[in-house]
Amino acid sequence: MRRVLKITFALTLVALIMAASCVCAFAAKEEITVNGATAEVGDIVTYSLNLSDCTENVEGLQMYVVYDSKSLKLDEDSLEFPKLNGVVSNTKLENIITFNWTDVQNTADFKRRARL
């Protein structure tokens, strides 16, 4: 009789474990906040620097973009500098991207132009 109870108990336990392993787990959406905007896992976050309020041409700039590499992954091929030639950037550092550009003979004009 004892042996029957042990076998029944063991089979019941195995059946419960198998049933529990088939249950799907639903995780909550993982969200982060970047500069006040909410992004979910898989979203692409774009950071644009707008210098249209500059009243004079720019001769050089140095910038650091600090981010959390646990939450964001950098797409190194997406870095663009449409108005600047010869930008030096370092994307190999952890949690920070550095940029540097200087050209005193070919300054960059970011001034906003009125549209007619």
C-alpha positions as CSV (number, residue, x, y, z in Angstrom):
1,M,0.0,0.0,0.0
2,R,2.8,2.4,0.9
3,R,4.5,1.7,-2.4
4,V,1.3,2.6,-4.3
5,L,1.1,5.9,-2.5
6,K,4.7,6.7,-3.3
7,I,4.2,5.9,-7.0
8,T,0.9,7.9,-7.1
9,F,2.5,10.9,-5.3
10,A,5.6,10.8,-7.7
11,L,3.4,10.6,-10.8
12,T,1.2,13.4,-9.5
13,L,4.2,15.6,-8.8
14,V,5.7,14.9,-12.3
15,A,2.3,15.7,-13.9
16,L,2.1,19.0,-11.9
17,I,5.7,20.0,-12.9
18,M,4.9,19.2,-16.6
19,A,1.7,21.2,-16.5
20,A,3.4,24.2,-14.8
21,S,6.2,24.2,-17.4
22,C,3.6,24.6,-20.2
23,V,2.2,27.8,-18.8
24,C,3.3,30.8,-20.8
25,A,4.9,33.6,-18.8
26,F,4.0,37.1,-19.8
27,A,6.6,39.7,-18.9
28,A,5.7,43.4,-18.5
29,K,6.8,45.7,-21.3
30,E,10.3,46.9,-20.7
31,E,10.3,50.7,-21.1
32,I,12.9,53.4,-20.6
33,T,12.7,57.2,-20.6
34,V,15.1,59.1,-22.8
35,N,15.0,62.9,-22.5
36,G,11.3,62.7,-21.4
37,A,10.3,60.3,-24.2
38,T,9.3,56.7,-23.5
39,A,10.8,53.9,-25.6
40,E,10.2,50.2,-25.5
41,V,12.5,47.3,-26.2
42,G,13.3,47.2,-29.9
43,D,12.4,50.9,-30.5
44,I,15.0,53.1,-32.3
45,V,15.9,56.2,-30.4
46,T,17.2,59.1,-32.6
47,Y,19.2,61.9,-31.1
48,S,19.4,65.1,-33.2
49,L,21.4,68.2,-32.4
50,N,19.7,71.3,-33.7
51,L,21.9,74.4,-33.9
52,S,19.6,76.6,-35.9
53,D,19.6,79.3,-33.1
54,C,23.3,80.0,-33.7
55,T,23.6,83.6,-34.7
56,E,27.1,83.1,-36.1
57,N,28.9,80.4,-38.1
58,V,30.4,77.6,-36.0
59,E,34.2,77.1,-36.2
60,G,34.4,74.0,-34.0
61,L,32.5,71.9,-31.5
62,Q,33.2,69.2,-29.0
63,M,30.4,67.1,-27.6
64,Y,29.8,64.1,-25.3
65,V,26.7,62.0,-25.5
66,V,26.3,59.9,-22.3
67,Y,24.0,56.9,-22.3
68,D,23.3,53.7,-20.4
69,S,24.6,50.8,-22.4
70,K,22.5,48.4,-20.4
71,S,19.4,50.1,-21.8
72,L,20.5,51.4,-25.2
73,K,22.6,49.9,-27.9
74,L,24.5,52.2,-30.3
75,D,24.2,51.7,-34.1
76,E,27.6,52.9,-35.1
77,D,26.7,53.1,-38.8
78,S,23.9,55.6,-38.1
79,L,26.2,58.5,-37.1
80,E,25.7,61.3,-39.5
81,F,27.2,64.8,-39.8
82,P,25.5,66.4,-42.8
83,K,27.0,69.9,-42.4
84,L,30.4,68.9,-41.0
85,N,33.3,67.4,-42.8
86,G,36.1,65.7,-40.9
87,V,34.3,65.0,-37.7
88,V,36.3,62.8,-35.3
89,S,34.1,60.5,-33.1
90,N,34.8,57.7,-30.8
91,T,32.0,55.1,-30.4
92,K,34.2,52.4,-28.8
93,L,33.9,53.9,-25.2
94,E,31.5,52.4,-22.8
95,N,28.4,54.6,-22.0
96,I,29.7,57.6,-23.9
97,I,30.2,58.9,-27.4
98,T,32.7,61.7,-28.1
99,F,32.7,64.1,-31.1
100,N,35.1,66.7,-32.1
101,W,35.2,69.0,-35.1
102,T,37.2,72.2,-36.0
103,D,37.6,74.0,-39.3
104,V,38.3,77.8,-39.0
105,Q,38.5,78.3,-42.7
106,N,35.3,76.5,-43.6
107,T,32.9,77.4,-40.9
108,A,29.5,75.7,-40.6
109,D,26.4,77.8,-41.1
110,F,23.5,76.5,-39.0
111,K,21.4,79.7,-39.0
112,R,17.7,79.2,-39.7
113,R,16.7,80.7,-43.0
114,A,13.3,82.3,-43.5
115,R,11.1,80.5,-46.0
116,L,9.0,82.5,-48.4
